Amino acid sequence: MPTANAPDYSVYLVTDSTMLPEGTTVVSQVEAALNGGATIVQLREKDLSTREFIDRAKEVHALTKQFGVPLIINDRVDVAIAVDCEGVHVGQDDMPATKVRQMIGEDKIIGVSTRDLDELQEVIDQGVADYVGIGAIYGTKTKNLDRAPMGTAGAKKLLEVCHKAGLHNVLIGGINDKNVDTVIRESSVPEVGYTTDGVAVVSCIMASTDAQGATASLGAIIKDAKGTSITRLLKGVAETSPLVHHITNNVVKNISANVTLAVGASPIMSESAEELDDLSRIPSSCLVINTGTATPDLLELYSKAVKAYSRENKFIVFDPVGCGASAFRKSVNRGLLEKLRGSKFIIKGNSAEILALSGLEVKQKGVDSHVEQGEGGASAINTAAKGLCEKYNCTVVVTGEKDYVFSSDYPAPTIISGGDALMGRVTGTGCSLAGVIASFAHASSHVKTDVHTATANALRAYKLAGSRAAEKCDGPGTFVPLFLDALYAQTRAD
């Protein structure tokens, strides 16, 4: 299987002449993408005659050669041979890869589309492909799919096989600058430090009015995602200096403030209605509402805070503490949820809280109660979280031994493992997570990622700090300072 002198597959541009902005051409968009850092280009033309295809391929090849970037022709082996470009990409219904190799020789690049493990294994057995295109990851408007998208979980299974076989690969299908970070991270094989070689994109470059800038931005995200996007978001927090306004319960104010400081943000603990307007207008501000010690006097404050921060289009993290523990708590939290409708907000709660908030009846003994994942629990939690996302257009975090992040834009939840049991043996570690989520959400636009990805990485950073602190501590009493140290160390890490 050819692997020598492999190209850089990281930013793989696939052309599409149907989505060009006014005043641009395929050639001009490719040139802009090359200036922005595209590392490989596939020319895909379904509607041109053979002569027109060859003429366009010659123009594009002249450009790619200037940048030292390979040009791959989609499907058409004859066109690739006519312009003597670097390779061909074929699908499952096109010419077999073994025949393509016979026609183009051993020094050219061959890529093959694969949609499942059987197709991938066939490519491996043939032993002639240089890389495979894995997808579709998500649904896409650029191609009619004959089967459901595989998602990142499906891609991960194929990547595990690619890793063992030593076969290069790119992911394709519905990937753009907003979700590429999550796609790369969720499909990776962390136990062996393996990620995809690259990501193939179409619309986020070809349809862009600034193809050069779009490519440069995408390339930076891909580079960081293949390394660590936690670091990128922490840098974003440092550069944007979010002011996290906590309206939280009295038990956790100290640790919540210290955790927020540890990740590079600034906490303010204010329950004064008179300064809500001023605080919400600060450019870097965001809000955390924790209803752990809800009282009749605080209900009006919650509503005014939501109104103020919503008016300024600021992020709000809503922690419905103990939502199912009493009729009063259910009323408070469900009422506040309705007031959040139309806001830019994230719900964070354990499984029992999320179920109760969604309207399902659960028995919750205390604010830290959870619903077991077995015996239908997982299905109920999944339904509740998805329902909240769709009804309120928000992101939902379900915390526990494993954390789950749900968003309406993602077909499946992001699952975050790690942490340590000691995190549940210390008061405040659950509540103080909200400040980290708010800080990362605020930084998301600065580092050009979506809220779902930023939230998932906030949870990863939190669990990572918890596991590192647990390795060194003697028990709950020594855990908290070590946990703060671990969070702080992440902000100083390269």
Disulfide bonds with the S-S distance in Angstrom:
none
